[in-house]
Amino acid sequence: MKKIVILFFAAITLSMTGQFAVVESYKHNSDTDPKEVPKVSAFKPGEWLKFRVHYGFLNASYATLHLINDKVDSIPVYHVVGKGKTTGFASLFFKVDDTYESYFDKEDGKPYRFVRKVYEGGYTKDVEINFDHNKDVAVLNDKKNNKKLNFTLQDSVQDLISAFYYLRNNYEFDDLVEGEVVELKVLYDRDGIYSFKLRYLGKEILKTKFGKVECLKFHPMVESGRVFKEKEGLALWVSNDRNKIPIRIKANLVVGALSADLDGFNGLKHQFKIIMD
């Protein structure tokens, strides 16, 4: 139970680590510079996603992601607030109350600030990361332990939440080949920059509370033994439409199993596609 919410937010990021993008298909002649072709964003301010997370037979928690407009040092940014809490019977023996926040650039998706405040059964963490892309450095402030760490930034390093939105906007998905493995670098904690790898498994139609949804299915390649039963013990399904939102997550853990399903949404930029029988 201890890692239900952090696993969920990590899974959200990993689910988007494939070549997902919402780039409109344009017909243009040889005189058109491809760099000048505008992208169609996958999201807009006001987007809100809610997920119901299950641990075994327990309806263990809910997690939400809310995207709004904001500013960092007078720079217009997107600000995402992610929250996760245990509910009902699960909260009686293990309470989780986590908040994740990300501030990232509206044009290129680079993160400016990441906040992680967690309470998990008495365990707490209070971390803030500030990204300075001019100096190629990120400063992690561990407020709980009064320590600061510097990390050298690499190309396209994201935080745990900004990665989800960055990849929805900046990766092609039309040419995905089954078995293809893609990679993303993420910084979200004092252990440093992680390299996440993901394998694409093809398309699949899922039955949801909203109806049947065509999805892209992926297996993130995670470390086995510590949390997951096996190296590909995490499966993710993402809507195969212009929104590219997670629909379902399943994880085989060393102890028990975790699953999460899209439970509600609001403010999507594009129509959510439901397959009509």
ZISUL-V271839 format. One record per residue. N is the residue number from 1. SS is DSSP state (H for helix, E for strand, L for the rest). NEAR is the number of other ideal C-beta (glycine too) atoms within 12 Angstrom. Layout:
n=(N N)
ss=(SS SS)
near=(NEAR NEAR)
This chain:
n=(1 2 3 4 5 6 7 8 9 10 11 12 13 14 15 16 17 18 19 20 21 22 23 24 25 26 27 28 29 30 31 32 33 34 35 36 37 38 39 40 41 42 43 44 45 46 47 48 49 50 51 52 53 54 55 56 57 58 59 60 61 62 63 64 65 66 67 68 69 70 71 72 73 74 75 76 77 78 79 80 81 82 83 84 85 86 87 88 89 90 91 92 93 94 95 96 97 98 99 100 101 102 103 104 105 106 107 108 109 110 111 112 113 114 115 116 117 118 119 120 121 122 123 124 125 126 127 128 129 130 131 132 133 134 135 136 137 138 139 140 141 142 143 144 145 146 147 148 149 150 151 152 153 154 155 156 157 158 159 160 161 162 163 164 165 166 167 168 169 170 171 172 173 174 175 176 177 178 179 180 181 182 183 184 185 186 187 188 189 190 191 192 193 194 195 196 197 198 199 200 201 202 203 204 205 206 207 208 209 210 211 212 213 214 215 216 217 218 219 220 221 222 223 224 225 226 227 228 229 230 231 232 233 234 235 236 237 238 239 240 241 242 243 244 245 246 247 248 249 250 251 252 253 254 255 256 257 258 259 260 261 262 263 264 265 266 267 268 269 270 271 272 273 274 275 276 277)
ss=(L L L H H H H H H H H H H H H L L L L L L L L L L L L L L L L L L H H H L L L L L L L L L L L E E E E E E E E L L E E E E E E E E E E E E E E E L L E E E E E E E E E E E E L H H H H H H L L E E E E E E E E E E L L L L L E E E E E E E E E E L L E E E E E E E E E E L L L L E E E E E E L L L L E E E E E E L L L L L E L L L H H H H H H H H H L L L L L L L L L L E E E E E E E L L L L L E E E E E E E E E E E E E E E E L L E E E E E E E E E E E L L E L L L E L L L L L E E E E E E L L L L L L E E E E E E E E L L L E E E E E E E E E E L L L L L L L L E L L)
near=(29 28 32 46 45 36 44 47 46 43 44 45 46 42 44 48 46 45 30 43 32 34 24 18 14 14 8 14 9 7 7 12 11 13 8 10 15 16 25 20 28 34 39 24 22 19 33 26 42 28 41 32 44 30 34 19 12 24 23 37 40 32 43 33 44 29 37 23 19 24 16 26 15 8 21 18 30 41 33 44 28 40 32 41 30 34 25 20 17 31 25 14 16 26 27 38 26 40 31 42 35 45 35 42 28 28 16 21 37 35 41 36 35 41 33 38 26 32 25 27 21 13 19 20 28 22 36 32 42 28 39 20 25 10 13 16 20 36 25 33 23 21 18 18 14 10 15 18 23 20 29 19 28 21 14 28 33 44 45 45 47 47 44 48 46 38 40 49 38 32 34 22 33 16 15 26 16 17 14 23 23 31 25 39 30 41 40 40 27 25 13 20 29 29 23 37 25 38 30 34 25 20 21 24 22 29 18 27 18 22 18 19 32 24 37 40 33 46 36 43 28 34 20 18 12 15 27 30 21 20 18 26 29 43 36 49 37 48 42 32 26 29 34 45 47 47 42 38 41 33 38 24 27 20 17 25 26 41 34 40 32 38 28 23 31 21 21 29 25 22 11 27 23 20 20 9 7)
